Amino acid sequence: MSPTWIKATLSVHCHNDLGMATALSLAGVENGAGQIECTINGLGERAGNTAMEEVVMGIKMHGKELNAHTDINTREFVRASRLVSSITGFIVQPNKAIVGANAFAHSSGIHQDGVIKARDTYEIIDPREVGAGQALLFFQLVLVALLFVIVLRLWAITLRDRLSRISITHSSILPTRKKKYTTRILSRFWASMAATRLLTIP
């Protein structure tokens, strides 16, 4: 007679204390578990339970290797995540896998270039498969950085002109020794400014 447990559906229940709840749950599936106990956004005691969206996408991406399949509608993940977050008050960290605000966002220039040329360069999951819409390319971050550099350069030029006027205005009343000292101070100041690439003054 077969043991009773062979007739039962084995379940795996993991917590994320070491950040390995998803990996351990998938390992359980690989070794015969037919059920994963998980939660949306990984809510749960201490560091949380296994995140449903992570294990489901893991099975969807590696179903053949795991000999597993699930019919969960993954296109509702982002909406479900936001709903749970709004009800519980637990904010989802921006870099959270699958449902985080930055999960499919690209700000680095090399990443943006790669995604534009071939989406799967940096994305193994189509954002639309989890309800995240299109990947976000943060060109505005680059523009903000450029504007910051321009403002900084203009500030440096304005400061240089003002200091030059102050030097000229007071040069007539300063003794010769103080004139040389003032000139030396200004020279060192502009040398230190030029040493910083952002403050290179034309």
C-alpha positions in Angstrom: 0.0 0.0 0.0 1.3 3.4 -0.9 2.2 5.9 1.8 -0.6 8.5 2.4 1.6 11.5 1.4 2.0 10.2 -2.1 -1.7 10.9 -2.7 -1.4 14.4 -1.3 -0.4 17.6 -3.0 3.0 18.6 -1.6 3.2 22.3 -0.7 6.2 24.6 -0.2 5.9 27.5 2.2 8.9 29.9 2.4 9.8 33.2 4.1 12.2 35.7 2.7 14.5 36.1 5.7 17.6 35.6 3.5 16.1 36.9 0.3 15.8 33.5 -1.2 12.1 32.7 -0.8 11.5 32.7 -4.6 14.6 30.5 -5.3 13.6 28.0 -2.5 10.0 27.8 -3.7 11.1 27.0 -7.2 13.5 24.4 -5.9 10.5 22.9 -4.1 8.6 22.7 -7.3 11.6 21.2 -9.1 11.6 18.5 -6.4 8.0 17.5 -6.6 5.9 20.2 -4.8 2.7 20.9 -6.6 1.7 24.0 -4.7 3.5 27.2 -3.6 2.1 29.2 -0.7 2.8 32.8 -1.7 1.4 36.3 -1.4 1.1 39.4 -3.7 4.1 41.7 -3.2 5.6 39.1 -0.9 3.6 40.3 2.2 4.0 38.2 5.3 5.7 37.8 8.7 9.2 39.2 9.2 10.8 39.7 5.8 7.7 38.5 4.1 6.5 35.3 2.2 7.3 34.2 -1.3 6.1 36.8 -3.8 3.5 35.3 -6.1 4.4 37.4 -9.1 8.1 36.3 -8.8 7.5 32.5 -8.7 4.8 32.6 -11.4 7.0 34.5 -13.8 9.8 32.1 -12.8 7.7 29.1 -13.8 6.5 30.9 -16.9 10.1 31.6 -18.0 11.6 28.2 -17.0 8.6 25.9 -17.0 10.4 23.2 -19.1 13.3 23.0 -16.7 11.0 22.9 -13.7 8.5 20.6 -15.3 5.8 23.0 -14.1 3.0 25.1 -15.4 0.5 27.7 -14.1 -2.6 29.3 -15.7 -2.4 32.5 -13.6 -3.2 35.6 -15.6 0.1 37.5 -15.3 -1.2 40.6 -17.0 -3.1 41.5 -13.8 0.1 41.5 -11.6 0.8 45.2 -11.6 -2.8 46.2 -11.0 -3.2 43.6 -8.3 0.1 44.8 -6.7 -1.0 48.4 -6.6 -4.4 47.4 -5.2 -2.9 45.4 -2.4 -0.4 48.2 -1.7 -3.2 50.8 -1.4 -5.3 48.6 0.9 -2.5 47.5 3.2 -0.5 50.7 3.2 2.7 48.7 2.4 4.6 50.6 -0.3 6.2 48.5 -3.0 9.9 49.3 -3.3 10.7 50.8 -6.7 13.2 48.2 -7.6 10.9 45.3 -6.7 11.1 42.5 -9.3 8.2 42.3 -11.7 5.9 44.9 -10.1 8.2 47.7 -8.9 8.0 51.1 -10.5 11.5 50.8 -11.9 11.3 47.1 -12.9 11.2 48.1 -16.5 12.6 51.6 -16.4 15.9 52.5 -18.0 17.9 55.6 -17.1 21.5 54.6 -18.0 22.5 55.7 -21.5 23.9 52.3 -22.5 20.7 50.6 -21.3 18.5 52.9 -23.2 20.6 52.4 -26.4 20.4 48.6 -25.9 16.6 48.6 -25.3 16.0 50.8 -28.3 18.0 48.5 -30.6 16.8 45.2 -29.1 14.3 45.1 -26.2 15.5 41.7 -24.9 19.0 43.0 -24.5 18.1 44.0 -20.9 14.5 42.7 -20.5 13.8 38.9 -20.4 10.2 39.7 -19.7 7.9 41.8 -21.9 6.5 44.5 -19.6 3.1 44.0 -21.1 3.1 40.4 -19.9 2.7 41.6 -16.3 0.5 44.6 -17.0 3.3 47.2 -16.8 2.8 48.6 -20.3 5.8 49.7 -22.3 9.3 50.0 -20.9 10.2 53.5 -19.7 13.2 55.3 -21.0 14.1 58.1 -18.7 15.4 60.6 -21.2 14.3 63.4 -18.8 17.0 62.3 -16.4 19.6 63.0 -19.0 18.1 66.3 -19.8 18.0 67.3 -16.1 21.7 66.4 -15.7 22.5 68.5 -18.8 20.6 71.5 -17.5 22.3 71.1 -14.2 25.7 71.3 -15.9 24.7 74.3 -18.0 23.4 76.2 -14.9 26.6 75.3 -13.0 28.7 76.6 -15.8 26.7 79.9 -16.1 27.0 80.3 -12.3 30.8 79.9 -12.5 31.1 82.4 -15.4 29.0 84.9 -13.5 31.0 84.4 -10.4 34.3 84.9 -12.3 33.0 88.1 -13.9 31.9 89.5 -10.5 35.2 88.6 -8.8 37.1 90.2 -11.7 35.1 93.4 -11.3 35.7 93.4 -7.6 39.4 93.0 -8.2 39.5 95.8 -10.8 37.4 98.1 -8.5 39.7 97.7 -5.5 43.0 97.5 -7.4 43.5 101.3 -7.4 43.3 101.5 -3.6 45.2 98.3 -2.7 48.9 98.5 -1.9 51.2 96.7 -4.3 51.7 93.8 -1.9 48.0 93.3 -1.4 47.4 93.5 -5.2 49.8 90.6 -5.8 48.2 88.7 -2.9 44.7 89.2 -4.3 45.8 88.2 -7.8 47.4 85.0 -6.4 44.2 84.2 -4.5 42.0 84.6 -7.7 44.5 82.6 -9.8 44.3 79.7 -7.3 40.6 79.9 -7.1 40.1 79.6 -10.9 42.7 76.9 -11.1 40.7 74.8 -8.6 37.5 75.5 -10.5 39.1 74.4 -13.8 40.3 71.2 -12.2 36.6 70.1 -12.0 35.3 69.2 -15.4 31.8 70.4 -14.6 33.2 73.9 -13.9 35.5 74.2 -16.8 35.2 77.9 -17.8 35.7 79.1 -21.4 
